[in-house]
Amino acid sequence: MIHKRSLTRRAALGLLGGGAATAGGTFALGSGTLAGNPAAAHSLRASVIDHALRDGQTTAGMMSFAPDGPPPVLRLRRGEESLIDVTNGLDEPTTVHWHGLRIANSQDGVPYLTQWPIMQGETLRYAFSPPDAGTFWYHPHCNTLEQMGRGMTGVLIVEDDEDAGFDQDLVLNLRDFRLGPDGQFINMFRARQAARGGTQGTVMTANWREEPTYDLPAGSLLRLRLVVTDVTRVYRISLTGTDARLIALDSHPTPASYQPEEIVLGAGQRADLAVRMPGTEGETIVINTLVAGRPVALARLRATGQDAGRRLEELRPLASNPVAEPVLADAEIIPFVFGWGPGDRPASSICGTLGYTFWSINRTPWPGDLPDAPGAIARLEMGRSYIFRLQNETRYNHPIHLHGLTFRLLSSNKRKLPPLLTDTAMLQANETMDIALVADNPGDWAFHCHVIEHQKTGLAGYIRVG
Ligand SMILES: [Cu+2]
């Protein structure tokens, strides 16, 4: 699915007949405007690399946002403008989407909807001021199954000025790779699985390693950030060997009373935990997920040194993020049906296609990332409150992600929902869920399943605000 043919900017524009208008309007060309500008605080280089995911076994053809290893953890500050230069060192186009950040639409990273693809050798500068603090992530929005499947999924943290009192902060970027016994990539998906729950990986990793162990001071307080950047897997997380508290989900602080026994995270979701390390040197915390009903270790945290004697009660609560509260009495209800697709062959796109259409939103499958995108599946008035009625008429899970806006979970026909703020609703089989939001960020916002095979075979669209 990688496009071997070298496409130039001219060729990409040629697909547009030379015009600059798309469904999303017009946008500036990204490259060639950097001279004289301030240096970017961060630079990412999309790269094809060989890397040993397992000791002594190098995997060829991985993709990263760095030329020498896993994608870096980006740390930004709430409310401060960040400049991030992205250079495309791949031999195919790419873009970067900043998952969960409520930033200007022009910086959202969706090909043709918000920007032109970044062509081979080009650099695009993204600039934005994140309004919310918390744990986020970044990934391409072009040829996503291939680029993300090969490794281009990184963690982004927005720091708050207020310090909650942790001794350390550990990120675990959780994801699978689809490797054969020789450690080399096998086919990224199977059509039979793409039409069902999605194709699972074969090697589970945390920070690109199998079951890593991290040494941390005994009795210290850890902010543990679990970030599911996998293209398919639903994680069911539990910790053994410690008292841990859930403090945030999908970037937003959670009520202290909300402490689920296992933390269910679909593709794209994040959980922040407050963890007290064991007081005795050598004692270990195991972070597990359930696979086929059995716990499987993802990573271990081992206590070292003297007991620091910290207690979870010493932590201050996280500051809330400034998300507008929807006015339910005035909210218009908009239904969305997530269902089957017609099985057609999709149009070809420089951002890749899997060759199948299995899924749809409101009976309309997304045709692919094309210069002439179809119309928005919903139009929202700026400043108004809305209830989205998300109806999953399939028997598979769909983590439904909305770009650029944060919504609140309201209710479900299957279960009691905690009143959480999120950007990704884990819609269960045959579930109908109401969520609510204020349409306060103008633009065309992608709305899609984060099981990437589902997204790439039709389960995608966009809403227009303003
Ligand atoms: Cu899905």
Boltz pocket constraint, residues with backbone or C-beta under 6 A from the ligand:
constraints:
  - pocket:
      binder: B
      contacts: [[A, 397], [A, 398], [A, 399], [A, 449], [A, 450], [A, 451], [A, 454], [A, 455], [A, 459]]
      max_distance: 6.0
